[in-house]
Amino acid sequence: MRNFFILIFCAFGSLVYSQDHCKIRADISYTSSEKEYKIELDRRQNVSSLIIYKLSSERKSYSLRDQKRVDELRGKWKTAEEHRELEKIRNRYKIFDKDSILISNNSITFKYSDSLLFHFEKILDEKKDQPVYTDAMYVEIYENGLQKYKVYNPQIDIYSIVYYFIQSALQEYWKKVSKPILTKDYTSIY
């Protein structure tokens, strides 16, 4: 019954939202490992692309300026702003493998993406009673390159729209690609 209401919720969101072009991206990372991947939905009027990115490596040599700043911040950052600055530098040096497929604008993934954008206040309200995990999965949601919000450990019963967006996108990808760069054993949602 809960899934039925989520689908109705998503369908309503897609009726309200119609843009000619919009990019929605979920960046997924884990505290317990170096695993990191991204799911991007490049929404167009007629047909959309689902793009999967998987972290393959990180360049070890920083520019002199970046290396100096990383050395200053590494292990010593005190504020959230300094931590974000360190992460921003590190992200510039990450290398991702990329794969993409075309998807229908009528797909369930498309409908969940609408809910990610239009019902994020409801999604963030779910945060109130969330337990704390030491082995956490972090998901950052972006709209057209700008971070909209961040959630921790999306599951069926908490942050369910984020969970179902990731799950439906991955299932659609695995269904259409014979040799995926992102396999089920790499993800915790499938």
N, C-alpha and C positions, 0 to 999 in steps of 0.2 A: 504494500500500500504506500509506503514511504517513497519507493522508487517511482510510483505512479505520480505522486504529487511533485516530485522533482522534475519529471518529464513535462508535466503541465506547466510548471514554473519556467522551465527552459523554453518551451514552445511560446509562451506568452512573451518572454524576453526577445525572441527572434522576430516576433511580429512588430514589436515596438522599434526595433533597431534595424535601420537599413542605411548603410554607408556604401559608397562606391568602392572604397579601398581602406582597409584597416589591417594592421598587423597586431596580433595578440601572441604573446610569448610567455611560456612558463619555463623558468630556469630552475632546475632541480639539482640539489646537491645534498650530500650526506656528511654528518659530523664524524662518523666512524671510518670513513674511507675517502679516497681521492675520486670516487665516482662522481661524475657530473654530466648532465645532459640537458638539452633544451628542446622544447616542442614549440614550434612557431606555426601559426595559422595565418597565412597571407591571404586575406579575404579580398576577393574581387567581385565585381557585379555578376559575372556569368559563371566562372569556375574559380575555385580557390586551390592554393597549394598548402600541403602539410609538409613542413620541413623539420627534419630531425637532426640535431647536432649532438655528437658524442665527444667528450674530451679525449683527445688522443695523446697529447703531451703538452709540456710547458717549456718554452724556450728558457734556457738557464741564464743567458747573458742579457742583462738589462743595460739600457743606456747609462752613461756615467751619472747623469742627473737622477734618473730613477733609482739606480743602485745606491747612490748617496742617501736618498730619502728613505728607501727601504731599510737601509742599515740604521738610520735614525729611529725609525718606527718599530722595527722588529723586536717584539717582546717588551717594548716600552710604551706602547700606545696607552693612553689613559682615557681618551674620550671616544665616543662613538664616531665622531667626525674623523679622528685620526685612524680609527679602524677601517672606516669606509674608504679613506684615502689609500691605505695599504691594499685593500681589496681591489680598488680601481686600478692601481698600478699592476698588480698581479694579473688581473683580467686581461690587460693589454697584451700579455705574453702567452696566453693560453692558445693552444691550437686545437681546433675541433674538426672531426670528420663530419661530412654533411651528406644527407640523402633527402630526397623529396618525392612526393607523389601528388597527383591531382585528386581532389575530392569534390564531391557534390556539395552545393550550398544547401542541400536538403539533409545532409548527414547529421547524425546525433551530435557529433563533435562540434559542428557548426552551431548547433543550438546551445550546447553547454558553454561555448565561448561567449555567446550573448549574455548568459547569466553571470559569467565571470566579470563582465564589465558593468552590467546594470544593477546587479544585486550585491555588490561588494560590501555594502553596509551590513546587510544581513549575514554575509559570510564572516565578516569581522566580529559581529556580535557573538558568534559561536565560540570565540576565543576565551570567553569569561571563565568557563569551568574546565578548560583543557588541562589534563595532567602534564607534568614536566617529565621529559624523556632525556636520558643521557645520550642515547643513540638516535639522533633526530634527523629527519628529512626536512629540508628547507625548500620552500617553493616561493619564488618571487614571480608575480604576475606583472607583465608590462603591456602597455597599450601604445602602439606607435613609438616604441623606444623609451617611453617614460614609465618608471616604476609606479604601479598603481597601489600595490600592497604586497605583504609577505605573510605566509602562513607556515605553520609547523605541523608536520605529520598529518597530512590530510588522510582521512579514512572514510568509510561508509557512513559513520555516525557523526563525524565532526569534519567540517569543511568538505562536505560531501560533493558539492558542485565542482570544487577543484579536483577532488579525487576522480570523479566521473569524467571530467574533461581529459585528464591525463590518461585514464584507462581507455576511454573510447578512441582517443588519438592513437595510442600505441596499438590497440587492436586493429584499427583501420590500417595502420602502417604495416603491421605484421601480416595482415591478410593479403596485401597487394605486393609485397616485396619478397622475392625468393631468397635473397641473401642480405638480410638486414644488418646495418652497422650497429644497431642497438638491439641486443638480444634480451630475452626474458630474464635470464640469470643476472643481468646487469641492473635491472630495475626492481623495485619493491612493489610496484603496482602493475598488474597485468591481467 
